[in-house]
Amino acid sequence: MQKTLLIAATVLIGLTISVPVHSGSFRVLPLRLFFDNDARTSILTIINNEDRPVTIQVNARKWLQDKTGEDIYEDTRDILFFPRIVTIAEHSEQVIRVGFQGQRDQEVETSYRLFLTELPVNDAPEKGARLILALQIGVPVFIKARGAAPEASLVSTTLSDGAVRVSVQNTGTAHFIVGDIRLTGMDASQSSMFETVGRGWYVLPGKTRSFAVMVPEQQCGKSKLIKTSVEAGDQKLEASVNMPGTEQCRWPARKTIKPSIASPGGHLTIPAHPVKPKPPSISPAPVDPQHDPATASTPGG
């Protein structure tokens, strides 16, 4: 008997808007849906790039964020769409009609996601186990309120465990996206010791979210100041972190990662002395495929 291993990979369209999202088997246009003023309907186009048909299932969820800025999703009947399941022939496209039937907030923008899930098809069974990747793309849907606008501010900027952590607050009435988070280490003569860039994610109205960007340990320890520049929508937020010592620059000896596809049974522990590559930015899950930082989720505009 053939065994099929099914893995669901979710891609949340996030930060870069200049090119369509490529999922490997299908892509979507536009990258986000906006219902302006009294608009109630829109369309989403799914394009199949494959040499085989793909079957897509569509589902809508209300998109919220908790007090820490983490994304949460709830069932909703506010978003209508048709068809719900569609098979798209090779190198063809399909229009999904989307409608809004909820109560429009007159002051604050509301957010949803339209999830498009590729259903696995076993069209060429073979002996043994097979691995099927069921891809899911989350398209943001924003119901705009008249006069709604984002307002970003930096709540805090700190350095600990080898990472600069910036906490960004949205006191406005519409979402914004935290784009580049640029860190520049300066020595006593104000010469640059290092520069590294991380990426952020959505911050919905009234929410605060923290982002962490790793810094190179040795250069950090020699720096006297770390300048921080954060792109938050159309705003640019700046702050500095003074360096009282080198302890904050040290990377943790061990790090525990929450269960994921790579560790379905529990926590995954990194060895105490890992090889340190070029310091990556710590991006909040989910991952945005366009900049592969987070598409998440994740991440868009």
C-alpha atoms as a printed R data frame, in Angstrom:
    type eleno elety resid chain resno       x      y       z
1   ATOM     1    CA   MET     A     1   0.000  0.000   0.000
2   ATOM     2    CA   GLN     A     2   1.305  3.411  -0.935
3   ATOM     3    CA   LYS     A     3   1.845  5.910   1.884
4   ATOM     4    CA   THR     A     4   1.389  9.593   1.199
5   ATOM     5    CA   LEU     A     5   2.960 12.218   3.456
6   ATOM     6    CA   LEU     A     6   1.035 15.496   3.264
7   ATOM     7    CA   ILE     A     7   2.690 18.721   4.372
8   ATOM     8    CA   ALA     A     8   0.832 22.038   4.308
9   ATOM     9    CA   ALA     A     9   2.989 25.083   3.664
10  ATOM    10    CA   THR     A    10   1.356 28.462   4.225
11  ATOM    11    CA   VAL     A    11   2.603 31.547   2.425
12  ATOM    12    CA   LEU     A    12   1.211 34.885   3.567
13  ATOM    13    CA   ILE     A    13   1.604 37.625   1.033
14  ATOM    14    CA   GLY     A    14   3.464 40.361   2.729
15  ATOM    15    CA   LEU     A    15   5.861 43.112   1.986
16  ATOM    16    CA   THR     A    16   7.028 43.651  -1.585
17  ATOM    17    CA   ILE     A    17   4.355 44.736  -4.044
18  ATOM    18    CA   SER     A    18   6.249 45.330  -7.284
19  ATOM    19    CA   VAL     A    19   5.927 41.788  -8.661
20  ATOM    20    CA   PRO     A    20   3.333 38.997  -8.359
21  ATOM    21    CA   VAL     A    21   3.759 36.213  -5.851
22  ATOM    22    CA   HIS     A    22   5.101 33.008  -7.389
23  ATOM    23    CA   SER     A    23   4.168 29.898  -5.493
24  ATOM    24    CA   GLY     A    24   5.798 27.342  -7.762
25  ATOM    25    CA   SER     A    25   2.519 26.061  -9.177
26  ATOM    26    CA   PHE     A    26   0.248 29.112  -9.231
27  ATOM    27    CA   ARG     A    27   0.313 32.841  -8.610
28  ATOM    28    CA   VAL     A    28  -2.306 35.429  -7.766
29  ATOM    29    CA   LEU     A    29  -3.162 38.953  -8.906
30  ATOM    30    CA   PRO     A    30  -3.597 41.395  -7.304
31  ATOM    31    CA   LEU     A    31  -1.468 40.752  -4.230
32  ATOM    32    CA   ARG     A    32  -4.016 42.447  -1.974
33  ATOM    33    CA   LEU     A    33  -7.657 43.360  -2.191
34  ATOM    34    CA   PHE     A    34  -8.930 46.739  -0.999
35  ATOM    35    CA   PHE     A    35 -12.601 47.579  -0.569
36  ATOM    36    CA   ASP     A    36 -12.638 51.376  -0.706
37  ATOM    37    CA   ASN     A    37 -15.501 53.531   0.534
38  ATOM    38    CA   ASP     A    38 -18.731 51.744  -0.393
39  ATOM    39    CA   ALA     A    39 -17.203 49.093  -2.688
40  ATOM    40    CA   ARG     A    40 -18.656 45.629  -2.129
41  ATOM    41    CA   THR     A    41 -17.147 43.475  -4.881
42  ATOM    42    CA   SER     A    42 -13.738 42.724  -6.389
43  ATOM    43    CA   ILE     A    43 -11.967 39.982  -8.321
44  ATOM    44    CA   LEU     A    44  -8.864 37.860  -7.747
45  ATOM    45    CA   THR     A    45  -7.121 36.072 -10.606
46  ATOM    46    CA   ILE     A    46  -5.319 32.749 -10.090
47  ATOM    47    CA   ILE     A    47  -2.759 31.901 -12.780
48  ATOM    48    CA   ASN     A    48  -1.579 28.318 -13.237
49  ATOM    49    CA   ASN     A    49   2.044 28.223 -14.400
50  ATOM    50    CA   GLU     A    50   2.308 24.447 -14.397
51  ATOM    51    CA   ASP     A    51   2.207 21.882 -17.187
52  ATOM    52    CA   ARG     A    52  -0.615 20.147 -15.327
53  ATOM    53    CA   PRO     A    53  -3.996 21.170 -13.929
54  ATOM    54    CA   VAL     A    54  -4.122 22.464 -10.355
55  ATOM    55    CA   THR     A    55  -7.096 22.351  -8.004
56  ATOM    56    CA   ILE     A    56  -7.513 25.277  -5.613
57  ATOM    57    CA   GLN     A    57  -9.786 25.546  -2.586
58  ATOM    58    CA   VAL     A    58 -10.704 29.026  -1.314
59  ATOM    59    CA   ASN     A    59 -11.483 29.996   2.276
60  ATOM    60    CA   ALA     A    60 -11.859 33.343   4.078
61  ATOM    61    CA   ARG     A    61 -10.848 34.192   7.655
62  ATOM    62    CA   LYS     A    62 -11.046 37.342   9.712
63  ATOM    63    CA   TRP     A    63  -7.560 38.610  10.493
64  ATOM    64    CA   LEU     A    64  -6.748 40.001  13.923
65  ATOM    65    CA   GLN     A    65  -3.653 40.501  16.049
66  ATOM    66    CA   ASP     A    66  -3.291 39.811  19.762
67  ATOM    67    CA   LYS     A    67  -1.696 42.108  22.337
68  ATOM    68    CA   THR     A    68   1.796 41.031  21.237
69  ATOM    69    CA   GLY     A    69   1.048 41.607  17.546
70  ATOM    70    CA   GLU     A    70   0.882 37.926  16.613
71  ATOM    71    CA   ASP     A    71  -1.584 37.103  13.829
72  ATOM    72    CA   ILE     A    72  -4.759 35.247  14.754
73  ATOM    73    CA   TYR     A    73  -7.591 34.155  12.486
74  ATOM    74    CA   GLU     A    74 -11.298 33.636  13.099
75  ATOM    75    CA   ASP     A    75 -14.101 32.121  11.076
76  ATOM    76    CA   THR     A    76 -16.153 34.701   9.215
77  ATOM    77    CA   ARG     A    77 -19.118 35.051   6.895
78  ATOM    78    CA   ASP     A    78 -18.276 38.638   6.028
79  ATOM    79    CA   ILE     A    79 -16.354 37.662   2.880
80  ATOM    80    CA   LEU     A    80 -18.151 35.930   0.014
81  ATOM    81    CA   PHE     A    81 -16.309 34.274  -2.863
82  ATOM    82    CA   PHE     A    82 -17.081 32.107  -5.878
83  ATOM    83    CA   PRO     A    83 -16.130 29.496  -6.864
84  ATOM    84    CA   ARG     A    84 -15.002 27.819  -3.644
85  ATOM    85    CA   ILE     A    85 -13.139 24.991  -5.375
86  ATOM    86    CA   VAL     A    86 -11.809 25.259  -8.903
87  ATOM    87    CA   THR     A    87  -9.597 23.179 -11.180
88  ATOM    88    CA   ILE     A    88  -7.457 25.318 -13.487
89  ATOM    89    CA   ALA     A    89  -6.076 23.799 -16.675
90  ATOM    90    CA   GLU     A    90  -2.366 23.975 -17.398
91  ATOM    91    CA   HIS     A    91  -1.121 27.489 -18.312
92  ATOM    92    CA   SER     A    92  -4.584 28.926 -17.757
93  ATOM    93    CA   GLU     A    93  -6.196 31.286 -15.286
94  ATOM    94    CA   GLN     A    94  -9.376 31.532 -13.227
95  ATOM    95    CA   VAL     A    95 -11.177 34.564 -11.814
96  ATOM    96    CA   ILE     A    96 -12.446 34.372  -8.233
97  ATOM    97    CA   ARG     A    97 -15.235 36.843  -7.491
98  ATOM    98    CA   VAL     A    98 -14.991 38.287  -3.990
99  ATOM    99    CA   GLY     A    99 -17.641 40.224  -2.101
100 ATOM   100    CA   PHE     A   100 -17.991 41.908   1.286
101 ATOM   101    CA   GLN     A   101 -21.274 41.542   3.161
102 ATOM   102    CA   GLY     A   102 -20.174 42.517   6.661
103 ATOM   103    CA   GLN     A   103 -20.830 45.675   8.635
104 ATOM   104    CA   ARG     A   104 -18.349 48.326   7.548
105 ATOM   105    CA   ASP     A   105 -16.547 50.104  10.380
106 ATOM   106    CA   GLN     A   106 -16.824 53.824   9.681
107 ATOM   107    CA   GLU     A   107 -13.649 54.749  11.577
108 ATOM   108    CA   VAL     A   108 -11.177 51.827  11.600
109 ATOM   109    CA   GLU     A   109  -9.996 49.586   8.761
110 ATOM   110    CA   THR     A   110 -10.844 45.893   9.164
111 ATOM   111    CA   SER     A   111  -8.735 43.035   7.830
112 ATOM   112    CA   TYR     A   112  -9.314 39.568   6.409
113 ATOM   113    CA   ARG     A   113  -7.328 36.975   4.508
114 ATOM   114    CA   LEU     A   114  -8.439 34.914   1.572
115 ATOM   115    CA   PHE     A   115  -6.624 31.577   1.740
116 ATOM   116    CA   LEU     A   116  -6.045 29.677  -1.504
117 ATOM   117    CA   THR     A   117  -4.982 26.086  -0.908
118 ATOM   118    CA   GLU     A   118  -3.681 23.802  -3.620
119 ATOM   119    CA   LEU     A   119  -5.234 20.379  -3.154
120 ATOM   120    CA   PRO     A   120  -2.822 17.472  -3.738
121 ATOM   121    CA   VAL     A   121  -3.697 15.185  -6.617
122 ATOM   122    CA   ASN     A   122  -2.394 11.624  -6.840
123 ATOM   123    CA   ASP     A   123  -2.325 11.275 -10.620
124 ATOM   124    CA   ALA     A   124   0.723  8.975 -10.928
125 ATOM   125    CA   PRO     A   125   0.891  6.619  -7.972
126 ATOM   126    CA   GLU     A   126   4.107  4.741  -7.394
127 ATOM   127    CA   LYS     A   127   5.272  2.207  -4.882
128 ATOM   128    CA   GLY     A   128   6.576  3.437  -1.555
129 ATOM   129    CA   ALA     A   129   5.961  6.689   0.271
130 ATOM   130    CA   ARG     A   130   5.488 10.005  -1.490
131 ATOM   131    CA   LEU     A   131   5.811 13.551  -0.201
132 ATOM   132    CA   ILE     A   132   3.165 16.027  -1.345
133 ATOM   133    CA   LEU     A   133   3.405 19.746  -0.655
134 ATOM   134    CA   ALA     A   134  -0.025 21.346  -0.299
135 ATOM   135    CA   LEU     A   135   0.661 25.044  -0.818
136 ATOM   136    CA   GLN     A   136  -1.539 27.714   0.748
137 ATOM   137    CA   ILE     A   137  -1.381 31.417  -0.086
138 ATOM   138    CA   GLY     A   138  -3.006 34.019   2.179
139 ATOM   139    CA   VAL     A   139  -4.133 37.155   0.313
140 ATOM   140    CA   PRO     A   140  -4.851 40.204   2.513
141 ATOM   141    CA   VAL     A   141  -8.294 41.783   2.171
142 ATOM   142    CA   PHE     A   142  -8.716 45.258   3.666
143 ATOM   143    CA   ILE     A   143 -12.053 46.986   4.242
144 ATOM   144    CA   LYS     A   144 -11.079 50.626   4.319
145 ATOM   145    CA   ALA     A   145 -12.771 53.244   6.472
146 ATOM   146    CA   ARG     A   146 -13.182 56.838   5.297
147 ATOM   147    CA   GLY     A   147 -10.241 58.917   6.399
148 ATOM   148    CA   ALA     A   148  -8.469 55.980   8.061
149 ATOM   149    CA   ALA     A   149  -4.678 56.318   8.210
150 ATOM   150    CA   PRO     A   150  -1.792 54.578   9.979
151 ATOM   151    CA   GLU     A   151   0.348 56.242  12.641
152 ATOM   152    CA   ALA     A   152   3.604 54.555  13.615
153 ATOM   153    CA   SER     A   153   5.843 55.121  16.622
154 ATOM   154    CA   LEU     A   154   8.766 53.344  18.266
155 ATOM   155    CA   VAL     A   155   7.857 52.138  21.746
156 ATOM   156    CA   SER     A   156  11.271 50.738  22.605
157 ATOM   157    CA   THR     A   157  14.634 49.768  21.118
158 ATOM   158    CA   THR     A   158  16.806 47.367  23.097
159 ATOM   159    CA   LEU     A   159  19.788 45.059  22.642
160 ATOM   160    CA   SER     A   160  19.967 41.623  24.249
161 ATOM   161    CA   ASP     A   161  21.138 38.127  23.331
162 ATOM   162    CA   GLY     A   162  22.856 39.421  20.215
163 ATOM   163    CA   ALA     A   163  19.765 41.035  18.709
164 ATOM   164    CA   VAL     A   164  18.311 44.514  18.531
165 ATOM   165    CA   ARG     A   165  14.621 44.394  19.344
166 ATOM   166    CA   VAL     A   166  12.360 47.170  18.155
167 ATOM   167    CA   SER     A   167   8.783 47.507  19.334
168 ATOM   168    CA   VAL     A   168   6.578 49.349  16.833
169 ATOM   169    CA   GLN     A   169   3.130 50.669  17.704
170 ATOM   170    CA   ASN     A   170   0.281 51.595  15.385
171 ATOM   171    CA   THR     A   171  -1.932 54.226  17.022
172 ATOM   172    CA   GLY     A   172  -3.688 54.920  13.723
173 ATOM   173    CA   THR     A   173  -6.833 53.544  12.111
174 ATOM   174    CA   ALA     A   174  -5.290 51.639   9.173
175 ATOM   175    CA   HIS     A   175  -2.533 49.043   8.846
176 ATOM   176    CA   PHE     A   176   1.050 49.660   7.898
177 ATOM   177    CA   ILE     A   177   3.959 47.356   7.081
178 ATOM   178    CA   VAL     A   178   7.302 47.418   8.812
179 ATOM   179    CA   GLY     A   179   9.771 47.127   5.938
180 ATOM   180    CA   ASP     A   180  13.527 47.437   6.312
181 ATOM   181    CA   ILE     A   181  14.925 47.505   9.845
182 ATOM   182    CA   ARG     A   182  18.444 48.837   9.314
183 ATOM   183    CA   LEU     A   183  21.092 48.632  12.038
184 ATOM   184    CA   THR     A   184  24.403 50.502  11.851
185 ATOM   185    CA   GLY     A   185  27.093 49.986  14.484
186 ATOM   186    CA   MET     A   186  29.272 53.036  15.165
187 ATOM   187    CA   ASP     A   187  32.636 53.210  16.935
188 ATOM   188    CA   ALA     A   188  33.916 56.044  19.125
189 ATOM   189    CA   SER     A   189  34.971 58.074  16.056
190 ATOM   190    CA   GLN     A   190  31.510 57.637  14.494
191 ATOM   191    CA   SER     A   191  32.877 55.295  11.837
192 ATOM   192    CA   SER     A   192  30.638 52.429  10.735
193 ATOM   193    CA   MET     A   193  31.556 49.063  12.236
194 ATOM   194    CA   PHE     A   194  28.770 47.037  10.624
195 ATOM   195    CA   GLU     A   195  25.431 47.308   8.898
196 ATOM   196    CA   THR     A   196  22.688 44.699   8.775
197 ATOM   197    CA   VAL     A   197  19.101 44.779   7.598
198 ATOM   198    CA   GLY     A   198  16.069 42.819   8.786
199 ATOM   199    CA   ARG     A   199  12.462 42.839   7.651
200 ATOM   200    CA   GLY     A   200   9.232 43.363   9.525
201 ATOM   201    CA   TRP     A   201   5.573 42.540   9.018
202 ATOM   202    CA   TYR     A   202   2.091 44.008   9.245
203 ATOM   203    CA   VAL     A   203   0.999 46.028  12.245
204 ATOM   204    CA   LEU     A   204  -2.784 46.370  12.336
205 ATOM   205    CA   PRO     A   205  -4.608 49.393  13.817
206 ATOM   206    CA   GLY     A   206  -4.217 49.768  17.569
207 ATOM   207    CA   LYS     A   207  -1.576 47.025  17.817
208 ATOM   208    CA   THR     A   208   2.078 46.818  18.832
209 ATOM   209    CA   ARG     A   209   4.552 44.303  17.463
210 ATOM   210    CA   SER     A   210   8.196 43.600  18.224
211 ATOM   211    CA   PHE     A   211  10.830 42.608  15.686
212 ATOM   212    CA   ALA     A   212  14.340 41.302  16.303
213 ATOM   213    CA   VAL     A   213  17.405 41.616  14.072
214 ATOM   214    CA   MET     A   214  20.606 39.737  14.873
215 ATOM   215    CA   VAL     A   215  23.857 41.704  15.006
216 ATOM   216    CA   PRO     A   216  27.399 40.421  14.284
217 ATOM   217    CA   GLU     A   217  28.804 39.592  17.695
218 ATOM   218    CA   GLN     A   218  32.410 40.750  17.300
219 ATOM   219    CA   GLN     A   219  31.642 44.052  15.544
220 ATOM   220    CA   CYS     A   220  28.800 44.710  17.952
221 ATOM   221    CA   GLY     A   221  31.159 44.327  20.901
222 ATOM   222    CA   LYS     A   222  33.481 46.969  19.443
223 ATOM   223    CA   SER     A   223  30.677 49.431  18.757
224 ATOM   224    CA   LYS     A   224  29.792 52.336  21.022
225 ATOM   225    CA   LEU     A   225  26.394 52.978  19.487
226 ATOM   226    CA   ILE     A   226  23.914 51.158  17.252
227 ATOM   227    CA   LYS     A   227  21.768 53.385  15.083
228 ATOM   228    CA   THR     A   228  18.359 51.946  14.193
229 ATOM   229    CA   SER     A   229  16.224 53.023  11.241
230 ATOM   230    CA   VAL     A   230  12.794 51.466  10.760
231 ATOM   231    CA   GLU     A   231  10.556 51.816   7.702
232 ATOM   232    CA   ALA     A   232   6.945 51.826   8.911
233 ATOM   233    CA   GLY     A   233   4.669 52.438   5.963
234 ATOM   234    CA   ASP     A   234   5.495 55.919   4.680
235 ATOM   235    CA   GLN     A   235   7.176 56.853   7.949
236 ATOM   236    CA   LYS     A   236  10.798 56.473   8.949
237 ATOM   237    CA   LEU     A   237  11.459 55.867  12.642
238 ATOM   238    CA   GLU     A   238  14.914 56.295  14.143
239 ATOM   239    CA   ALA     A   239  16.506 55.484  17.484
240 ATOM   240    CA   SER     A   240  19.882 54.588  18.962
241 ATOM   241    CA   VAL     A   241  21.113 51.980  21.418
242 ATOM   242    CA   ASN     A   242  24.064 52.918  23.621
243 ATOM   243    CA   MET     A   243  26.585 50.175  24.331
244 ATOM   244    CA   PRO     A   244  27.373 49.899  28.045
245 ATOM   245    CA   GLY     A   245  29.283 46.650  27.459
246 ATOM   246    CA   THR     A   246  29.653 43.561  25.294
247 ATOM   247    CA   GLU     A   247  27.403 41.181  27.236
248 ATOM   248    CA   GLN     A   248  24.312 42.129  25.230
249 ATOM   249    CA   CYS     A   249  26.112 41.323  21.971
250 ATOM   250    CA   ARG     A   250  26.623 37.672  22.807
251 ATOM   251    CA   TRP     A   251  24.498 35.197  20.976
252 ATOM   252    CA   PRO     A   252  22.653 32.677  23.161
253 ATOM   253    CA   ALA     A   253  24.592 29.443  23.718
254 ATOM   254    CA   ARG     A   254  21.466 27.415  23.077
255 ATOM   255    CA   LYS     A   255  18.248 28.232  21.348
256 ATOM   256    CA   THR     A   256  14.970 26.338  21.389
257 ATOM   257    CA   ILE     A   257  12.710 26.474  18.371
258 ATOM   258    CA   LYS     A   258   8.975 25.888  18.622
259 ATOM   259    CA   PRO     A   259   7.634 22.763  16.917
260 ATOM   260    CA   SER     A   260   7.414 23.093  13.139
261 ATOM   261    CA   ILE     A   261   7.457 20.897  10.048
262 ATOM   262    CA   ALA     A   262  11.101 20.157  10.829
263 ATOM   263    CA   SER     A   263  10.316 19.170  14.419
264 ATOM   264    CA   PRO     A   264   6.761 17.822  14.583
265 ATOM   265    CA   GLY     A   265   7.204 15.953  17.833
266 ATOM   266    CA   GLY     A   266   8.591 18.640  20.101
267 ATOM   267    CA   HIS     A   267  11.284 21.237  20.516
268 ATOM   268    CA   LEU     A   268  14.391 21.408  18.368
269 ATOM   269    CA   THR     A   269  17.588 22.409  20.177
270 ATOM   270    CA   ILE     A   270  20.537 23.969  18.403
271 ATOM   271    CA   PRO     A   271  23.979 22.823  19.675
272 ATOM   272    CA   ALA     A   272  25.784 25.040  22.162
273 ATOM   273    CA   HIS     A   273  28.495 26.013  19.675
274 ATOM   274    CA   PRO     A   274  26.870 26.309  16.248
275 ATOM   275    CA   VAL     A   275  28.722 27.541  13.210
276 ATOM   276    CA   LYS     A   276  27.778 31.207  12.896
277 ATOM   277    CA   PRO     A   277  26.927 32.248   9.347
278 ATOM   278    CA   LYS     A   278  26.359 35.846   8.299
279 ATOM   279    CA   PRO     A   279  23.922 37.065  10.959
280 ATOM   280    CA   PRO     A   280  20.370 36.719   9.662
281 ATOM   281    CA   SER     A   281  17.469 38.859  10.707
282 ATOM   282    CA   ILE     A   282  14.898 37.186  12.921
283 ATOM   283    CA   SER     A   283  11.709 37.625  10.976
284 ATOM   284    CA   PRO     A   284   8.297 36.930  12.425
285 ATOM   285    CA   ALA     A   285   6.567 33.882  10.991
286 ATOM   286    CA   PRO     A   286   5.029 33.467   8.506
287 ATOM   287    CA   VAL     A   287   7.464 34.020   5.645
288 ATOM   288    CA   ASP     A   288   6.823 36.253   2.676
289 ATOM   289    CA   PRO     A   289   8.092 34.441  -0.464
290 ATOM   290    CA   GLN     A   290   8.957 37.679  -2.237
291 ATOM   291    CA   HIS     A   291  11.763 38.673   0.094
292 ATOM   292    CA   ASP     A   292  12.090 35.344   1.941
293 ATOM   293    CA   PRO     A   293  13.014 37.186   5.172
294 ATOM   294    CA   ALA     A   294   8.422 37.425   6.469
295 ATOM   295    CA   THR     A   295   5.147 36.079   2.522
296 ATOM   296    CA   ALA     A   296   4.324 36.129   5.882
297 ATOM   297    CA   SER     A   297   2.081 36.961   6.684
298 ATOM   298    CA   THR     A   298   3.971 36.924   7.550
299 ATOM   299    CA   PRO     A   299   3.081 39.062   6.291
300 ATOM   300    CA   GLY     A   300   2.195 42.924   2.267
301 ATOM   301    CA   GLY     A   301   0.472 46.122   2.302
